[in-house]
């Protein structure tokens, strides 16, 4: 919305020759449909009476002029009692055929300014001048202006600044939307008729708009906002002289060269200032909407379209090119980089993999590299501190820094993470530390242990990567870093030229903790949000949720929109064309609608898109569309978004729906609504939707939450084909439960142990594969049964080998290599792991995130006879396996080390902890007499939890020697801490599902 503040009197500026009009639709500033307000009701009544009189004439009753094949331009009559599809504004209307396609005719109701679609049997053709009254509506346009677009002269350019006007044939969407915004806010619109195009029947002149007692000329507003320029004086003469001698392209070139804004146009100074004030805000809004980005800032920092324009030292760009291999920035990077380089505190909110982390790290490395004169003084006085949410992310970010800085021998980045000894970190810092990358809690422990080693008095850049996680899990550590260790003290300029601290945060989700942190620690932040859902949450839009049966949904939608849709741009999004057509047929009984879906031709979609864009406030129809056409429509100015259904496989289409609200989200006072309908088919989505509603601060009834939990348990029970989630196996719970596809509930029939190995039995293993620090695939060599008086029971080596031989022999015959037909979760197939090496695999999950096409399917598979997991395998590479081969026994089980967890509530083991396990395992291979053993804590399906993994060595005539313990190694070297709740939590899951495993679960939990 354009804000107008100066108090200027209407009567001082409007010419006496104007007439008050009502604008009904806007195609562009040249083509608007309007009627004169004066005596409009009386004129319409008089026309209605004459139409009814004509309908009683013999010519009309006999259909004398009713041609069987109407043409474009023919005059017609239509009666409301003959049609049910649309609601006419009057009992009888006259119209013009403007377009015909097959059996559908597009009719302009000339006295009402609206368009309808009719079949041939719904109207009657009449003579052109069958009654003498002129049409009440007419086409008008702004006179003597040309449409332009501003061409940027440099990468940081912005409309109206360092730009030149470029004359174009078509009005830009921004110009059209700006004109519509002004007209919709005007209390009264006046039209000063100056000239008539007799060929087309259009009137051209000036439109004067009255907004808050201020008068603004529409042409002047378009000029001042760099959407148009006047054709007057030298420019008009130039066009007329060139018109006879040169081509359109040459004329265009001359116009661009000689274009100038009129300086002698008569308009009051304060009215000019009104337009100028509106220009900055409106241009900035459209600037962001073109890329679908929400920016909140007091200053326009521009955008950057080429990485080379960052102008960092050459080595930084060489590092970027080698690592990223692209000179084109990601969308979020193109906005945050100019803001960071201008010294702003920056908040970047975007989806995972959007480039926010690499963008922040690139900027930090570039800014540090530009401070070469301070490098020699910064060995233990970092210039930048990057805080990450986990140790694995610390390692990744530090690796990214090293890539960008590889050509700088004097700039060092140091990683501080769980598992790294304090002495080792101190040595790295003494060797030089210009950029320190750390987790908050590890850094606090290190600073408390190594007092006065680090000083942050030269810190100029503080980065929070994944700030939503950091501020949620480590808020206490951040407080200690701020208060005790003073990492945030450089807030004001110092006399010794020390820098002011710049804070940069990136996050996937906008949270209340981030909002609180910004208010306490970040002055005048530049906030950039590229996630549409997060933009809605950021603007505190609270949706209304409706839960009802699908058969009642359409009626409920009709009830809630009432007649509000005529003044609020209302969009109802459906999941497919069938659903949209059913809703449209229902609403047409009482509402005016506009239907667009993917089964329409592209040309029809574009025509309907333009029809919607031409609608004005008070005459809006309900826009019904589908997810498949949203990107083609490219609307951002919807005021009321209604989700008719949310039965979607992918999250991205649902999130993209919120992009239609961006125009309103850019306003200081957001005025938009969101309604979400869910029914009995939405069990899979309901829990995620409720989580989203809670983040939006919507009130959720307690009984609804209880019902959702029951639904969630039911859904988990239905995941029979999926394995138990690895997070549950590793930690006793899943921190990604709401989005995780794997099972989080025990099923007695599926999870019953596959062998006779019991709790407290000891097993001897051969590790086949190390998945992470506590997760292994192993082959059981033998086990010692405690219930059978320590009886040793061996597994057959020959049987294991024979299984592999049978599979290889069968698939050596090329004729047996048949494409697998069934590729669902849980299916067993064959994968050619390498040339002529065939492995039995089981499909673990379908990768919808890899490719959304229905023709291409990617899956994750687990090799049954080795435990190796292969991700994103094209199902075309999977082969059919006969039943006799799929049922061959396997000796491979999954092993989890029980009772340990990463430091600081981290739920991912990092690279260095995994490397520590590989080193520990290599010791078991140093002596052929060594083997790995452990005691069983729990056994479900083909998975066992062991209290420890120990390397033992056989000694002749002596008991076996106990060697290295994996659990002790991890704890002693600070790679892990004890997790006493791990096994008890798993027992609780077993009890809740009725799975006793032959033991008293209550007793085992003690």
N, C-alpha and C positions, 0 to 999 in steps of 0.2 A: 504494500500500500504506500502511495506517495504522500508524504506528510507536507502540509502547507501551513505556515505559521503567521506570516505578516497579515495584519488586519486591513484589507483594502476594500473600499466601498464599490459595490457592483455598478452603480449608476455612473461612476466616473469614467468607465472604459468601454462599455458596450455601445456600439453604434445604434442609431435610431431605426435603421433599416432591417434589423434582425427579426426573426420569428422564433418563438419557443417551440422546440421539437422534442420528440421521444425517439431515441435510437433503439431499434429493435435487434439489429444484427450488424456485425462488423467483419467483413472479409479482410480489408486492409484500409488504410486512411483514404484511399481513392474510392472505395466501394463500401457504402454503409446504407442500410435500409432504415428509413425513419418516417414518421408522420408528424404533421403539425398538431400541436396540442389544442389550439384554439378551436372551439366548437366541434371537436372530434366526435364526441358522443352523439351530438345532433346529426352530424353528417352521416355517421354510421347507421343511425336509426333510419334516416331518410333512404339510404341505399338499400337497407334491408326490406323496407316496404316496397320499393320499386322492384326488387328481385322477386319478391313473392307475387307481385302483380304480373310480372313477366311469365312466371311459372304457370299462370292461369291462361295464357294466350294459347290459341289453337296451334300456332307454329311450334311452340315448345312441347305441347302435349302430343303432337303428331311426330315429333322428332325430326322436323324438317331440316335442321342444320346439323343434326347429330351424326357426323361423319364416322364411318366404320374404322377408318385409319387416321386418327388424329396426328397432327404434325406439331413440331416444336413451334411455339408462338401462337397456337390456337387458344381462344378464350373458352373457358368451361364453367359450368355450374356444378356444385356438389352439395348434396343435402345430408344432414347429420343422421337422418333416419335410414339412409341407404348404406351406411358404413358402421362397422363395429371396431375396426382395427385401431382407429385414431379418434380422438375427441376434437371436434371442430369448435373454433371460437364462437361461431354463430350457427343458427339453425340452417341457414343457407349462405354459401360463400361463392364469390366469383374468383377465378384464378387463371393463371397462364401456365401452359405447358413449357417448362424450361429444359427438360431433358427426358429422353425416352430410351429405355433399354429392354429389349425383348417385350414382355407383357407388362412391364412396370413403367408408370409415368410419374415424373417428379413435377409436382404442382406448386407454384408460388401463389399463396392466397394474397392477392394484391391489396386488399383493404386491411389486412392484419399483419403482413410482413413475415409470415411464417411459411415453412415449406412442409409438404406432406407427400407420401408415396401412395399411389392408388393403382389398382388394376382397371382395365378399360370399362368394365361393367359398373363402376362406382361413380361415374360422372357423365355429364352431357355436354357436348360441344354446342356453343351458341355463337351468334355473330359477334364480331369484334366490338362494335359500338351499339350493343343491344339496349343499353341505357346510357344517357349522356353524361352521367357523373364521372368525374376523374377518379382515378385510383387514389385511395386515401394514403397509401404509402408510396414512397419514391426513393430512388437511389441517389445518394448525395456523396460528395467527396471533398477533400481539402484541395484548394486551388493553388497552382503556381509553386509547387514544391517537387523536388526529386528525392527518391529514396537513395540513401547512401549507407555504406558500412565503413567503419574506420579501420584502416589498414595499419597494423603495428609496424614501426620502423626498427624495433629491436626486440630481443627476447623478453625483456622485462617491461615492455610497453603495456599500456592499458588504455582503453577507449577514452579519447579526449586528452591524452597526454603522450607526446612524442608520436603522434599518429597523423595520417593524412586521410581525407575523405575519398571514398571510392564509390562512384555512382553505380548502382545496380538496378536491374530491371524488376526484381521482386523485392517486396518489403520483407525485412527480417522478422522472425518470430518475436524478437525482443521489442521491435517497434510496434508491432500489432498489439502485443500484450500491454505495453506501456500506454497506448492509446485507450485500450479497453479499461485499464485500471483507472485512468483519469475520468473517462466517461461514466464509469460505474459509481465514482465518488461524487460526481457533480449533482448538486441539488436540482439545478435547471440547466439545460443545454440550449444555447441560442445558435441559430444558423443565419449567416449573412450571405444571401445568394448573390454571386457575382457574374456567373456565366453559365450557359447551358450547352451541353453537347447534344445537338439535335439528332445526330445519327444514332446515338445510343440512348438518348432520353435521360441523361444524367445531369444533375445540377451540381455545380462546383462553387465553393465559396470558403468562408471561414467559420469555424465552430468556436464559440466562446463558452467556457465551462465555469461554473460558479461552485467553488469549494471553500467552505468555511468563510463565506463573505469575501473571497478572493476570486478575481476573474483571471483566467488564463486562456490565452489563445492556443488552440490545439496545434496549429502549424508552428507557433513560436516554441512550444514545449518540445516538439519533435526536433526542431532546429537546435535548441540549446542542449538537448540530450544526445546530439550527434547521430540522429536517425535520419535526418533530411537536411536539404539546403534549399534556399529560395532560388527560383529562376527569375531574376530581375536584373536590370541594368546591363552591364557588359556581358554577363553570363547568358542572359536571354538572347541578346543580339548575336552572340557567338554561336549559339545553337541554331538560330534561324538561318545564319549565313552558311553554316556547315551542312545544314540539312539537305541542301540541293547539290552539294558537290562531293561529299565524302560518305564513306560507309559508317555503319553504326559503331564499329570498333574504333575508327578514327575519331568520331565525335566523342565517344566515351573517353579516349585518351586526352583530348583537348579539355574536356570538362574536368577531369582529374587534375590536370596541370593548372587550370585557371580557377578551380573552385575556391570560393571564399564565402564566409557567412555575411549576411546583410548587416550593415552597421546603421542604416538609416530607417530601419523598421520602427514604426511608431508603437511604442508600448511603454507603460510606466516603469520607472526604475525599480520600484519595489516588487512589481509583478515579475520583472526579469529576475530579480533576486530569488523569488519563490521558485522559479524554474531551475535556476542555478543550484539552489540548495537541494532540490529534489534530484538533480543530476547525479551527484556523487553517490548517494545512497542507492538510487535505482540502478545506475550502471554497475555498481559493485555487486548488487544482488544478481543481475542478469549475467554478469561475468562469472559468478560461481555456479549459477544454474546451468550454464552451457555444459559444464563438466559434471553436473550433479554432485556438487560438493557444498557442504554447509560450513561457512566461515563466520566466526564471531570475533571481530577485531575492531578497534577504533581506527585502524590505519589499513589502507589497501597496500599490501606489499607486492602485488603483482604475481605473475606466475613465471616459471622458468621452463622453457621448452627443449633445452639442450643442456646436457650435463656439462659440456665444455664452457658454458656461460657462467659456471660457478667461479671460474678464475682462481682456483686453488693452485698451489705449486704443482709443477709439471708431474712430479713423482706420484702425487695423489691420483691424478687422472689416469696415469699409466696403470696404477694398481686397480682402479675401478674398471678400466677397459679389459684388463686381464682376468679379473674375477667375474664381473657382471656381463661384459661383452655387449654393451648397448650404450649408445649415446643419448637415448631417449629415456627420460625419467618416468617412473611410475606416477600415476595421478597424484597420490598423496605427497610424493617427493617434490613434484613441480610446485606445490603450494607451500610446503613447510620450509624448503631450502631458502627462498628469498627472505622469509620471516626470520629464520635463524641467522642468516648473514647480516640482517639489519639489527641484530642484537635483541630481538624480542624473546620473552619467555614463550615457549611453544608447547601446545598440547595437540598430539596427533592421535586420533581415534580411527581405527580401521580394522577390517577383518584380518584374520591370520593370512600370511603370505601376500599382503598388499604392498610390502616394501617399506613399511615404516621403520623397522629396525635397521635395515641396511641404509636407509636414508639418514637416520639420526647418526649412525656410526660414521658415515661418509662425511657429514657436516662437522662432527667433532674432530675427526682426523685432519680435515682441511683447515679448520680454525687453529688447531694446535700447530700444524706445519707452518702456518703464517706467522707464528710467534717465535721465529728462529733465535731472536736475541735473548729469549728467556730460557732456552733449552738447557744451557750450561748450569743454570741455577736450580734446576727442577729434578734432581736425582731422587730426593725423598720429599719433594714438594710438588705433587701432581698438578698438572694444569687442567685435567679433566677427570671426573669420576663417573663411571657408568655402573649403576646398580641393576642387577638382574634378579629374576624371580626364582632361579634354580641354578645349581652348579653346572648342569649340562648347557644351559644358556650362556653362562659365563664363558665356558670354553668356546662356544660357537662365536660369541661376540668378540672375544679376544683374538680368535683366528681371523675374523673379518678385519679387525684393526691391523693385524700383522700383514694381511693381504694389501690393504690400502697404503701401508707405510713401508712396504718391502724395500724401497729404494732409499729410505732415510735411516742411516746408521745411527744417528744421534737421537732418534725419537723411538722410545720403547713403550710398549703396552704390556702390562702385567696382569695375569689372571689370579684371583684369590677365591678359592672355592673349597668346599668340603672334600677332605681327602688329601689336601696339600698341607704338608707340615709347616708350622709357623717359621721354623728356621729356614726352610727352603724358600718361603715367600719373602722373608727378610733379605735373603741373599739376592733375590731377583730385584727387589726394590733398590738395594744399594747399587746394583749394576746400572740403574737408571729406570725411572718410572715417570713418564710424562702422562700416560693414560692408565688409570687403575680401573680394572673391571672386577666386580665382586658381588657376592650376595650380601644383603644387609646383616644377617646374623653372624656370618663368618667374619665379616669386617669388624663388627663390634667385638667379637672374641679376640681377634688379632690385635686390635688397638688396645684392649684392656691388658693383653699379655705383653705386647711390645710397646710399652709406654714411651712416648716422645720420639718414636722412630719416624712417623709420618707427620707432616705438617700440611694443612690445607689452606694456608694463608695466600697462596697464589692460585687457588682453584678459581677458574673462570667459567667452567661448564659442568653442570650436574645433570646427569641423564637418568631417568627412571624408565627402564625398558620393561614392558608389561606391568605398568603401574597399577592396574586394577588388581593384579595378584599380589604385588608387593605391599600395597597399602591395606589389603585385606589380611594377609598372613603375617606381615612383619612390621606392623605399625609401631609396636613398642620399640623395635630396633631402630627404626627411622627416628623416633623421638630421642633415643639415646645418642645417635649420631649427630643430631642437630644440637642438643643441649650440652652433652658432655664433651663431645669431640669437635664441635664447632665447625662442621663442614659447610655450614650455610652462612658463615659470618660475613662474607664479602658482598654485602648488599648495597654499599655506598662507595663512591670513588674515594681513593686514598691519595695522600700527598705524594707517595712514592710511585705513582703511576700503576699501582696494582689494579687489576681489572675488577669490574662489577660482575658478580656471579649471575650467570644465565642458566635458567632451569628449563629443561626439555623433558617432557614425559610422553610416552607412547603407551597405548592400551588397546585391547580388543573391545572392551565394554566400557561404557560410561557408567560410573558408580557414584554412590553418595560419598564414599571416601575420597574419590578424586575431586569431587566438587568441594568438599571440606578442605582438602589440601590446597587447592587452587586459591581459595579465599584466604587461607592463612599464610601461604608462602610465595605466591606468584603474583607479582604486580602486572596489571594490564596484559594478560596473556593473549596470544594469538591462538585461537582454537580452530582446528581443522578436523572435520568429521566426514569421512567418505563412506561410512556404513549407514544405510538409510534407516534401519531399525534403531541404531544408536542415536541418530539425529532426532528421532521421535522421542526417545527416552530423555535425551539431553534437554529438549524443549518442554519436558514434563507434560506431554500429552497423555491423558488417561483414557484408555479405550473402554468401551462398554462391551461386556461379554454376554452373549445369549446362548444358552444351552437348551436345545429342544429337539424334538423329533423332526426328521427331514420333511415330512409331509406338511408340517406347519410353518416351515421356514419362509416360504414366499409370502404368506399372509402376514407374518410378523414384520417382514421388511416393508411391506406396503403400509402397515400401521405406523411404523416408527418414522418413515420419511414424510408422511402426511403430504402437505404442499410445500414443505420447506425446501424441497429440491429445486424449486423455481428460482430461489434467491441464493442457494448454496450450490456450488459446483459439486455434484454428487456422482461418484463412480462406484459401481458395484462390480467386483471382480469375481469371476467364476473360474472353475478349473478346466472346462472344456466347452465346445460350441453347443452341445446338446443341452447342458445345464443352463447356459446363457439364453438359448432360445426358449426354453420352458419358462424361465423367469420373465423374459420379455413378453411372452404371450399372456402371462398372468397380470403383469403390471399395466399392460396396454388397456385393460378394462377401465382403469381409473387414472392412469398417469400418461404423460407424454414421455416417450423413451427414445433412445438412440442406441442401436445394437451394433456392436462390432466384434467379430470373432475370426479365428484363423481359417475357417473354411470359405471365407469370402475372398474374392479376387483382390489382388494388391491395389488395383486402380480404384475399386470400390472402397477399400479401407481408407485410402488417401482422401477420397471424396468425402467420406463420412467424417474423417478427421478435420477437414477444412470446415465442414458444416458445424461441427462442435465448436471450433475456434471462433466462428462467426457469431455464436450465441452471446446474448448480453443478459445481465442481471435482471431477474424478474421473469425471464422467458426460458430459463435453462430446462432442458429435458433431463431425465435420468440417464446417465451414460452406463450401459451394461457392456462389459467386455471380458476378455479372457486373458490369462497369463501370457499366452503365446503371442498376443499382439501388443502388449504393453510397451515393449521397446520401440516398436514401429510408431506408436502413437506419440511417444515422447512427451507426455503431459507432465507438468510439474506444478500446476496451479489448482489442483483439486482441493476442495475445502472439506469434503466429507467422504472418507474412504470406508466402504462397507465390504468386508470379506464374506462373500456368500458361502464359501467353503474353503477348507484348508487341507484337503486330502492330497498332499503333495509328497513325492518321494524325496525331493531335495529341498533344503532350507533356502537356497538362493532365490528361487522364484517368489517365495513368500516374502522374503526380506525386500526384494526389488519392488514389490507393490508400494512400499512406503515412499518410494522416490516420487510418487505423484503428489506428495504433500510438500515438497521442498520449497516451493514458492512461499507458502505460508510459514514454513519453519524459519525462513530468513528474517521474518518480521520480529521486532522486539516483543510485541504482544501477539503471540500465536493464537490464531482463531481457526482451528480446524478440529474435526471430530473423526474418531475411528470406532467402527463397530465390527465385532467379530462374531460370526455365527459358527457354532460347532454342533454336530449331531451324533447319532449313534455310530457313524462310520469313522469318527475321529479319535478312537481310543488311542491310536499310536501317537497322535499329536497333542492330546489334551494336557499331558503333564508338562511338556515343553511350553505350551501356551500359557499355562498357569504360572510357570516360572517367569515367563516374559511379563505377564500381567503384574506379578509381585514386584518385579524390577521397576515397573511403571507406577508403583504405589497404588495400584487398584485394590479395592477392598474385596477379599475373597471369603465367602462364608465358610465357617469351620466344617459344616457338613459336606460341602463340596470338596474340600481338601481330603476328608476321610474317604469319600467316594473315589477320588482320583487315586489314592493309595491302593484301594482295593482293585481298581482297574489295572494299576501298574503291576500288582502281583499276578493278576490273571494273564497279563501280557507276557510276563516273565515265564510263566508256566507254559505258554504257547511256543516258546523258543526252543522246542525240543531238538531241532537240528543243530543248534549252536552249542559250542563248548562253553564251559564256565569261563567268565572273564578272567584274563590273566592278572588284572589289578586285584580282583578278589582273592585269587590264589596267592599273590605276592604279599598283600598287605591286610587282607581280611575285609576289604571294602573297595569300592570303585569311586574315585574322585570325579569321574566323568560319566556317572551312571545315567544322567538324563540324555546323553547323546551317544552312549556306547551301544553298539549293536549286539554285543555278546550277552550271555545269560548271567543273571545275578541271583538266581534261585536254584536250590538243589532239587533234583527230580529223582526220587528213589529208584524208578525203573531204569533210568539212564545212568545214574551216578553210582550205582552199586559197584563195588570193586571187581575188576576184571580178573584178578588172581586171588589166591588164598592167603596172600600176605596180609597180616593183621597188625594193628597198632602194637608197638613195642617190639615187633620183630626187627631183626637186623638184616640189612641187605648189603650185598657186595655188587658194585657197579662198574661198568665201563662207560665213561662219559662219551657221548657221540657228538654233542653240539652244546656250546655255551651261548644261550640266548641273551642273558644279562647277568648281573651280579649274583642273583639268587635263583635263576631259572635255567634248567638244563634239560636236555634230552639224553637218556641213558639206556643202556641195555643191562637187564638184570642177569648177572652171572649165577648167583645163588643167594638164598636167604636162610637165616637161622630162625626157626620157629620157636617162640617162647612158650606157646601153648603145648608144644610137643617135646618138651624137655630139651630144648636147644638142638633139635634135629636140624641138620643141614640139608637143604633141598636145592639141587642144581637144575638150571635150565639148559636145555640141549643146544650146544654150539652148532651141531650138525643141522638141526631143524632150522635155525636162523639162516645158515648158509644155503640150505636147500630151497628156502623160500625165494631168495634172490636169484638163484640159478633157474628156477622154474619160470620166473617172470622174464628174465633175459632170453631164455630159449624160445618162449612163446612169441615174443615180439621181434625176434630175428627174422621171422617170416613176414615180409612186407605186407602180405595179404591180410594179416591179422591187425594191422594198424588202421583201425577204423575211427572216424571222428566220434567223439562222445556226444550222444544226443541229449542226455539229461545232465544239466550243469547247475543244479540247485545246491544250496548250503547242505552239507552233510554227505553229498554224493562222493563215491570213491571212483577215481579215474586213474589213468596212466599219464605221466609226464615224461617226455624225453629230456632228462636233466642235462645231458650232454650227448654228443653224437653216439648213437647206438647204446646209450645207457638209460634204461627205463626204470622209473620209480613209481610205486603206488602212492597216490596222494589223495587226501580228503579235502574237499572244498570247505574252507573256514568261513568265508564271507564274500559277498559280492561288493565290488568297489564302485559304488555309485558316484563317489567323488572323482573317479578317474575319467569317466566318460559318460555323459548323460544320454547318449544315443541308444536307441532300442536295438540297432543293428550290431553294435559292438558291445561285448560284455567282458569285463575284467574281474578276476577273482584272486583271492589269497588262498594258497593251498599249503598243507602240511604233509611232508613226506612221512608216510606211516612207518617205514623201516629205517629211518635215520633221524627223524624229528626236525629236520631242516624246514624252515618256512620260506616259501617263495611268494612275493607280493606282486600284484598287478599282472597276473598271467592272462593272456588272451585265451578265452575258452576254445578257440579254434585249434590251439596247440594241445588240447587234452584229448586223450584217446579212450575208447571204450575198453572196459575190462570185464572178462567173463566172470560169472559168479564163483567158479571154483578157484580162481586166483584171488578174488577180493576177499574170500573167506579164509585164506591161508593165515596161520597164526603169526603174531608179531611179538617180539620181546622188548620193544621200545616203550618206555614210559616217560612221563614228564616228572621231573624232580624239582621241588621247591625247598630252599633252605628256610626253615621256620624260625620265627622269633627275632628277626632283624629288620631294620628299616633305615633309609637314608637319614642323615642329619636334617634338622630344621623343618620337619614335615614336608620334605621333598618327596615326590612320588615317582620320580624317574631316576634310575641309576645312571650316573654320568660315565663318560668314556674312560676316565682314569680308574674308576672303581672296577669297571669291566676288565680293564687291562690287568689290574691286580689279581683278579680271579684267574686269568690266563697264565700269569706267572706262577700262581699257586699250583695250578693244574700241571704245569710243565715239570714241577718237582716230582709228581707221581710217576712220570715217565723216565726219571733219571735212573731208576733201578727196576729191572724186570720183575723183581720179587714184590714190588709195591702194588697196592690196590686201594680203591676208595670204598669206604663203608659209612653207614649211617643208621640211626635208629628211627623207625617209622613213628611219626606222630599222628598221621591221618592218611587214609587211603580211600580215594574216590575215583571211580572209573579207571582210567589209565594214568592217574596222577597220584603221586605220593609226596608227603611233606616229611622231611627228615629233620631231626633236632640239630644235626651237624653233619658236615661232610669231612671225614678224616682220612688222611693218607696213612696207611699202615704198611709195614714191611714184614714179610715172612722170614723167620729165623729158624734154622734147624735146631730141633730139640729144646727150643725156648718158645715162650708165648710171643705172638706177633708184637712187633714194636710199634707203639703209637707215635705217629709223626705229626705233620702239620694239620692243624684244625682250621678250616675255612672261616668259621664263625669267629674264632679268636683272632685270626689274621685281620679280618675286616674291622673288628672293634679296636684292636691294638693300634692299627695304622690310621684310625680316625676316618675310615670309609663308611662306617655304619654305627648305629646304636641299637640297643636291645628294644624289641617290641613285644612286650609281655601279653598284649591283647590279640596277637595274630591268630594263634590256634584257638583260644577261647571264642573269638568272633566267628571263626569257621564252624566251631561246634554249635554255636547259636543258630547259624544258618541251617545246619543239618537238623537241629531240633525243630525249627520252625517249619521245615518241609516234611518232617516225619521220617527222616533218614537216620537210623540209629547205628548202622554199620556193625550191628552185633554187640554194641557196648552200651553201658549206661551213660548217656550223654551228660546228664547232670553231674555224675561222678567225675567224668573226664574233664569237665570245665573247671573243677576246683583246683 
